[in-house]
Amino acid sequence: IGQTGVNQFSILNIGDGTLSIDTLEFNNELFGSNVTTFPLEIQANSSATIDLNFTPAEFGRENG
């Protein structure tokens, strides 16, 4: 509680062109990401690793 947990996930672009991600949105302020500059561009046959942050304020289940 009050400490940030981080999980990483990767987005792989298997296409021939650049993958452009314009925004990341969360519907719960307890969740966030390390991506602060948009668009996030991932070149063809490349990947990007994104941190998903979660900072719980109290014990219990959260959706986001």
Gaussian input, Z-matrix of N, CA and C with variables (Angstrom, degrees):
# hf/3-21g

backbone

0 1
 N
 C     1     B1
 C     2     B2     1     A1
 N     3     B3     2     A2     1     D1
 C     4     B4     3     A3     2     D2
 C     5     B5     4     A4     3     D3
 N     6     B6     5     A5     4     D4
 C     7     B7     6     A6     5     D5
 C     8     B8     7     A7     6     D6
 N     9     B9     8     A8     7     D7
 C    10    B10     9     A9     8     D8
 C    11    B11    10    A10     9     D9
 N    12    B12    11    A11    10    D10
 C    13    B13    12    A12    11    D11
 C    14    B14    13    A13    12    D12
 N    15    B15    14    A14    13    D13
 C    16    B16    15    A15    14    D14
 C    17    B17    16    A16    15    D15
 N    18    B18    17    A17    16    D16
 C    19    B19    18    A18    17    D17
 C    20    B20    19    A19    18    D18
 N    21    B21    20    A20    19    D19
 C    22    B22    21    A21    20    D20
 C    23    B23    22    A22    21    D21
 N    24    B24    23    A23    22    D22
 C    25    B25    24    A24    23    D23
 C    26    B26    25    A25    24    D24
 N    27    B27    26    A26    25    D25
 C    28    B28    27    A27    26    D26
 C    29    B29    28    A28    27    D27
 N    30    B30    29    A29    28    D28
 C    31    B31    30    A30    29    D29
 C    32    B32    31    A31    30    D30
 N    33    B33    32    A32    31    D31
 C    34    B34    33    A33    32    D32
 C    35    B35    34    A34    33    D33
 N    36    B36    35    A35    34    D34
 C    37    B37    36    A36    35    D35
 C    38    B38    37    A37    36    D36
 N    39    B39    38    A38    37    D37
 C    40    B40    39    A39    38    D38
 C    41    B41    40    A40    39    D39
 N    42    B42    41    A41    40    D40
 C    43    B43    42    A42    41    D41
 C    44    B44    43    A43    42    D42
 N    45    B45    44    A44    43    D43
 C    46    B46    45    A45    44    D44
 C    47    B47    46    A46    45    D45
 N    48    B48    47    A47    46    D46
 C    49    B49    48    A48    47    D47
 C    50    B50    49    A49    48    D48
 N    51    B51    50    A50    49    D49
 C    52    B52    51    A51    50    D50
 C    53    B53    52    A52    51    D51
 N    54    B54    53    A53    52    D52
 C    55    B55    54    A54    53    D53
 C    56    B56    55    A55    54    D54
 N    57    B57    56    A56    55    D55
 C    58    B58    57    A57    56    D56
 C    59    B59    58    A58    57    D57
 N    60    B60    59    A59    58    D58
 C    61    B61    60    A60    59    D59
 C    62    B62    61    A61    60    D60
 N    63    B63    62    A62    61    D61
 C    64    B64    63    A63    62    D62
 C    65    B65    64    A64    63    D63
 N    66    B66    65    A65    64    D64
 C    67    B67    66    A66    65    D65
 C    68    B68    67    A67    66    D66
 N    69    B69    68    A68    67    D67
 C    70    B70    69    A69    68    D68
 C    71    B71    70    A70    69    D69
 N    72    B72    71    A71    70    D70
 C    73    B73    72    A72    71    D71
 C    74    B74    73    A73    72    D72
 N    75    B75    74    A74    73    D73
 C    76    B76    75    A75    74    D74
 C    77    B77    76    A76    75    D75
 N    78    B78    77    A77    76    D76
 C    79    B79    78    A78    77    D77
 C    80    B80    79    A79    78    D78
 N    81    B81    80    A80    79    D79
 C    82    B82    81    A81    80    D80
 C    83    B83    82    A82    81    D81
 N    84    B84    83    A83    82    D82
 C    85    B85    84    A84    83    D83
 C    86    B86    85    A85    84    D84
 N    87    B87    86    A86    85    D85
 C    88    B88    87    A87    86    D86
 C    89    B89    88    A88    87    D87
 N    90    B90    89    A89    88    D88
 C    91    B91    90    A90    89    D89
 C    92    B92    91    A91    90    D90
 N    93    B93    92    A92    91    D91
 C    94    B94    93    A93    92    D92
 C    95    B95    94    A94    93    D93
 N    96    B96    95    A95    94    D94
 C    97    B97    96    A96    95    D95
 C    98    B98    97    A97    96    D96
 N    99    B99    98    A98    97    D97
 C   100   B100    99    A99    98    D98
 C   101   B101   100   A100    99    D99
 N   102   B102   101   A101   100   D100
 C   103   B103   102   A102   101   D101
 C   104   B104   103   A103   102   D102
 N   105   B105   104   A104   103   D103
 C   106   B106   105   A105   104   D104
 C   107   B107   106   A106   105   D105
 N   108   B108   107   A107   106   D106
 C   109   B109   108   A108   107   D107
 C   110   B110   109   A109   108   D108
 N   111   B111   110   A110   109   D109
 C   112   B112   111   A111   110   D110
 C   113   B113   112   A112   111   D111
 N   114   B114   113   A113   112   D112
 C   115   B115   114   A114   113   D113
 C   116   B116   115   A115   114   D114
 N   117   B117   116   A116   115   D115
 C   118   B118   117   A117   116   D116
 C   119   B119   118   A118   117   D117
 N   120   B120   119   A119   118   D118
 C   121   B121   120   A120   119   D119
 C   122   B122   121   A121   120   D120
 N   123   B123   122   A122   121   D121
 C   124   B124   123   A123   122   D122
 C   125   B125   124   A124   123   D123
 N   126   B126   125   A125   124   D124
 C   127   B127   126   A126   125   D125
 C   128   B128   127   A127   126   D126
 N   129   B129   128   A128   127   D127
 C   130   B130   129   A129   128   D128
 C   131   B131   130   A130   129   D129
 N   132   B132   131   A131   130   D130
 C   133   B133   132   A132   131   D131
 C   134   B134   133   A133   132   D132
 N   135   B135   134   A134   133   D133
 C   136   B136   135   A135   134   D134
 C   137   B137   136   A136   135   D135
 N   138   B138   137   A137   136   D136
 C   139   B139   138   A138   137   D137
 C   140   B140   139   A139   138   D138
 N   141   B141   140   A140   139   D139
 C   142   B142   141   A141   140   D140
 C   143   B143   142   A142   141   D141
 N   144   B144   143   A143   142   D142
 C   145   B145   144   A144   143   D143
 C   146   B146   145   A145   144   D144
 N   147   B147   146   A146   145   D145
 C   148   B148   147   A147   146   D146
 C   149   B149   148   A148   147   D147
 N   150   B150   149   A149   148   D148
 C   151   B151   150   A150   149   D149
 C   152   B152   151   A151   150   D150
 N   153   B153   152   A152   151   D151
 C   154   B154   153   A153   152   D152
 C   155   B155   154   A154   153   D153
 N   156   B156   155   A155   154   D154
 C   157   B157   156   A156   155   D155
 C   158   B158   157   A157   156   D156
 N   159   B159   158   A158   157   D157
 C   160   B160   159   A159   158   D158
 C   161   B161   160   A160   159   D159
 N   162   B162   161   A161   160   D160
 C   163   B163   162   A162   161   D161
 C   164   B164   163   A163   162   D162
 N   165   B165   164   A164   163   D163
 C   166   B166   165   A165   164   D164
 C   167   B167   166   A166   165   D165
 N   168   B168   167   A167   166   D166
 C   169   B169   168   A168   167   D167
 C   170   B170   169   A169   168   D168
 N   171   B171   170   A170   169   D169
 C   172   B172   171   A171   170   D170
 C   173   B173   172   A172   171   D171
 N   174   B174   173   A173   172   D172
 C   175   B175   174   A174   173   D173
 C   176   B176   175   A175   174   D174
 N   177   B177   176   A176   175   D175
 C   178   B178   177   A177   176   D176
 C   179   B179   178   A178   177   D177
 N   180   B180   179   A179   178   D178
 C   181   B181   180   A180   179   D179
 C   182   B182   181   A181   180   D180
 N   183   B183   182   A182   181   D181
 C   184   B184   183   A183   182   D182
 C   185   B185   184   A184   183   D183
 N   186   B186   185   A185   184   D184
 C   187   B187   186   A186   185   D185
 C   188   B188   187   A187   186   D186
 N   189   B189   188   A188   187   D187
 C   190   B190   189   A189   188   D188
 C   191   B191   190   A190   189   D189

   B1=1.4529
   B2=1.5233
   B3=1.3388
   B4=1.4523
   B5=1.5167
   B6=1.3253
   B7=1.4579
   B8=1.5227
   B9=1.3229
   B10=1.4583
   B11=1.5179
   B12=1.3355
   B13=1.4533
   B14=1.5167
   B15=1.3156
   B16=1.4628
   B17=1.5263
   B18=1.3213
   B19=1.4606
   B20=1.5147
   B21=1.3127
   B22=1.4593
   B23=1.5183
   B24=1.3245
   B25=1.4495
   B26=1.5152
   B27=1.3210
   B28=1.4631
   B29=1.5168
   B30=1.3211
   B31=1.4540
   B32=1.5207
   B33=1.3130
   B34=1.4572
   B35=1.5190
   B36=1.3146
   B37=1.4561
   B38=1.5252
   B39=1.3293
   B40=1.4641
   B41=1.5272
   B42=1.3202
   B43=1.4570
   B44=1.5156
   B45=1.3310
   B46=1.4636
   B47=1.5213
   B48=1.3277
   B49=1.4587
   B50=1.5111
   B51=1.3143
   B52=1.4574
   B53=1.5221
   B54=1.3240
   B55=1.4588
   B56=1.5161
   B57=1.3198
   B58=1.4565
   B59=1.5234
   B60=1.3288
   B61=1.4630
   B62=1.5184
   B63=1.3295
   B64=1.4604
   B65=1.5190
   B66=1.3263
   B67=1.4552
   B68=1.5264
   B69=1.3020
   B70=1.4604
   B71=1.5182
   B72=1.3140
   B73=1.4614
   B74=1.5199
   B75=1.3154
   B76=1.4592
   B77=1.5200
   B78=1.3259
   B79=1.4578
   B80=1.5246
   B81=1.3221
   B82=1.4582
   B83=1.5290
   B84=1.3208
   B85=1.4743
   B86=1.5267
   B87=1.3113
   B88=1.4617
   B89=1.5252
   B90=1.3333
   B91=1.4564
   B92=1.5177
   B93=1.3127
   B94=1.4585
   B95=1.5182
   B96=1.3235
   B97=1.4592
   B98=1.5179
   B99=1.3324
   B100=1.4588
   B101=1.5246
   B102=1.3273
   B103=1.4655
   B104=1.5247
   B105=1.3269
   B106=1.4674
   B107=1.5167
   B108=1.3221
   B109=1.4606
   B110=1.5260
   B111=1.3224
   B112=1.4632
   B113=1.5103
   B114=1.3165
   B115=1.4615
   B116=1.5274
   B117=1.3106
   B118=1.4593
   B119=1.5185
   B120=1.3084
   B121=1.4583
   B122=1.5228
   B123=1.3292
   B124=1.4610
   B125=1.5209
   B126=1.3049
   B127=1.4629
   B128=1.5301
   B129=1.3324
   B130=1.4630
   B131=1.5264
   B132=1.3168
   B133=1.4672
   B134=1.5205
   B135=1.3244
   B136=1.4632
   B137=1.5224
   B138=1.3230
   B139=1.4590
   B140=1.5191
   B141=1.3154
   B142=1.4626
   B143=1.5216
   B144=1.3129
   B145=1.4549
   B146=1.5185
   B147=1.3124
   B148=1.4610
   B149=1.5197
   B150=1.3296
   B151=1.4593
   B152=1.5184
   B153=1.3219
   B154=1.4561
   B155=1.5181
   B156=1.3287
   B157=1.4561
   B158=1.5239
   B159=1.3270
   B160=1.4590
   B161=1.5158
   B162=1.3232
   B163=1.4622
   B164=1.5246
   B165=1.3347
   B166=1.4639
   B167=1.5223
   B168=1.3215
   B169=1.4606
   B170=1.5271
   B171=1.3205
   B172=1.4599
   B173=1.5172
   B174=1.3286
   B175=1.4500
   B176=1.5235
   B177=1.3213
   B178=1.4609
   B179=1.5073
   B180=1.2937
   B181=1.4567
   B182=1.5196
   B183=1.3430
   B184=1.4700
   B185=1.5119
   B186=1.3026
   B187=1.4613
   B188=1.5097
   B189=1.2976
   B190=1.4549
   B191=1.4619
   A1=107.58
   A2=115.02
   A3=120.80
   A4=114.79
   A5=117.50
   A6=121.13
   A7=108.93
   A8=115.72
   A9=120.70
   A10=111.11
   A11=115.00
   A12=122.27
   A13=108.54
   A14=116.77
   A15=120.99
   A16=109.46
   A17=115.56
   A18=122.67
   A19=107.65
   A20=116.19
   A21=120.22
   A22=109.86
   A23=115.08
   A24=120.21
   A25=108.49
   A26=115.42
   A27=120.94
   A28=110.24
   A29=114.87
   A30=122.36
   A31=106.06
   A32=116.38
   A33=122.52
   A34=109.20
   A35=116.47
   A36=122.25
   A37=107.90
   A38=116.39
   A39=120.57
   A40=111.35
   A41=116.67
   A42=121.08
   A43=112.76
   A44=114.49
   A45=121.47
   A46=113.26
   A47=117.10
   A48=121.05
   A49=111.54
   A50=115.65
   A51=122.26
   A52=110.26
   A53=116.49
   A54=122.84
   A55=107.51
   A56=117.11
   A57=122.12
   A58=109.54
   A59=116.50
   A60=122.40
   A61=107.05
   A62=115.87
   A63=121.28
   A64=114.32
   A65=118.29
   A66=119.94
   A67=110.56
   A68=116.10
   A69=123.69
   A70=105.90
   A71=117.17
   A72=120.58
   A73=110.09
   A74=115.14
   A75=122.38
   A76=107.69
   A77=117.08
   A78=120.05
   A79=112.52
   A80=116.30
   A81=122.06
   A82=107.30
   A83=116.80
   A84=121.23
   A85=113.66
   A86=118.20
   A87=121.16
   A88=112.16
   A89=116.74
   A90=122.59
   A91=110.26
   A92=116.36
   A93=121.09
   A94=110.27
   A95=114.95
   A96=120.89
   A97=109.88
   A98=115.36
   A99=120.83
   A100=112.12
   A101=117.87
   A102=121.18
   A103=108.34
   A104=115.93
   A105=120.44
   A106=112.59
   A107=117.69
   A108=121.54
   A109=109.16
   A110=115.01
   A111=121.13
   A112=109.63
   A113=118.53
   A114=124.02
   A115=111.78
   A116=114.70
   A117=121.59
   A118=105.69
   A119=117.42
   A120=120.96
   A121=110.12
   A122=114.60
   A123=121.84
   A124=107.13
   A125=115.86
   A126=121.30
   A127=110.66
   A128=116.30
   A129=122.03
   A130=110.54
   A131=115.61
   A132=123.18
   A133=112.91
   A134=116.32
   A135=122.16
   A136=108.74
   A137=115.34
   A138=119.70
   A139=110.21
   A140=114.96
   A141=122.15
   A142=107.65
   A143=116.47
   A144=121.93
   A145=108.44
   A146=115.46
   A147=121.70
   A148=108.74
   A149=116.04
   A150=121.39
   A151=109.02
   A152=116.07
   A153=122.20
   A154=106.85
   A155=116.58
   A156=122.44
   A157=110.54
   A158=115.77
   A159=121.88
   A160=107.92
   A161=116.39
   A162=122.09
   A163=108.69
   A164=117.69
   A165=119.95
   A166=112.03
   A167=115.15
   A168=121.37
   A169=111.26
   A170=116.25
   A171=121.15
   A172=108.66
   A173=115.91
   A174=121.11
   A175=109.33
   A176=116.70
   A177=120.84
   A178=111.48
   A179=114.55
   A180=122.33
   A181=110.04
   A182=116.06
   A183=122.11
   A184=109.41
   A185=116.06
   A186=123.06
   A187=108.26
   A188=116.68
   A189=119.22
   A190=109.77
   D1=127.97
   D2=-179.63
   D3=81.57
   D4=-4.67
   D5=177.41
   D6=-111.06
   D7=147.94
   D8=-176.28
   D9=-89.98
   D10=128.49
   D11=171.47
   D12=-101.20
   D13=145.33
   D14=-177.06
   D15=-127.15
   D16=130.32
   D17=170.26
   D18=-119.56
   D19=140.96
   D20=179.19
   D21=-107.13
   D22=145.49
   D23=170.91
   D24=-140.61
   D25=156.63
   D26=-177.62
   D27=-114.07
   D28=143.59
   D29=172.49
   D30=-112.43
   D31=121.91
   D32=-178.36
   D33=-106.39
   D34=126.23
   D35=176.23
   D36=-94.58
   D37=106.16
   D38=179.95
   D39=-96.56
   D40=5.77
   D41=-179.41
   D42=-83.48
   D43=-179.17
   D44=-179.35
   D45=-89.27
   D46=-17.58
   D47=-177.25
   D48=-117.42
   D49=-179.89
   D50=179.87
   D51=-73.26
   D52=133.06
   D53=174.10
   D54=-91.46
   D55=124.91
   D56=-178.08
   D57=-115.80
   D58=121.52
   D59=177.85
   D60=-107.69
   D61=118.54
   D62=-173.50
   D63=-83.60
   D64=-27.25
   D65=-177.73
   D66=-163.26
   D67=157.06
   D68=168.20
   D69=-121.24
   D70=128.36
   D71=-178.19
   D72=-123.69
   D73=139.68
   D74=177.07
   D75=-124.80
   D76=138.31
   D77=-179.83
   D78=-95.71
   D79=16.52
   D80=179.05
   D81=-145.01
   D82=124.49
   D83=-175.23
   D84=-66.56
   D85=-9.85
   D86=177.93
   D87=-76.99
   D88=-13.24
   D89=-179.36
   D90=-106.50
   D91=149.16
   D92=177.85
   D93=-161.78
   D94=-174.52
   D95=-177.77
   D96=-145.65
   D97=161.64
   D98=176.59
   D99=-83.21
   D100=-6.93
   D101=179.95
   D102=-81.35
   D103=118.41
   D104=-178.07
   D105=-121.21
   D106=-11.99
   D107=-178.55
   D108=-115.83
   D109=127.45
   D110=179.41
   D111=-125.45
   D112=152.54
   D113=1.57
   D114=-74.64
   D115=148.95
   D116=171.04
   D117=-85.42
   D118=118.52
   D119=-176.77
   D120=-111.36
   D121=129.14
   D122=179.44
   D123=-118.20
   D124=118.57
   D125=-177.83
   D126=-67.69
   D127=160.70
   D128=178.76
   D129=-55.19
   D130=139.01
   D131=178.86
   D132=57.58
   D133=32.09
   D134=177.23
   D135=-128.50
   D136=173.70
   D137=178.91
   D138=-138.68
   D139=163.49
   D140=174.56
   D141=-131.46
   D142=138.58
   D143=176.41
   D144=-100.86
   D145=130.30
   D146=-177.09
   D147=-120.02
   D148=135.03
   D149=174.35
   D150=-89.07
   D151=130.40
   D152=172.51
   D153=-106.11
   D154=118.59
   D155=-176.37
   D156=-101.02
   D157=142.75
   D158=176.46
   D159=-137.00
   D160=123.40
   D161=-179.83
   D162=-123.99
   D163=90.72
   D164=-177.08
   D165=-70.69
   D166=142.75
   D167=178.62
   D168=-94.71
   D169=-22.01
   D170=179.94
   D171=-154.94
   D172=166.20
   D173=178.80
   D174=-71.38
   D175=138.41
   D176=176.66
   D177=143.29
   D178=-178.96
   D179=-177.44
   D180=-88.72
   D181=140.68
   D182=178.27
   D183=-131.93
   D184=149.02
   D185=173.60
   D186=-116.78
   D187=148.22
   D188=178.16
   D189=-173.00

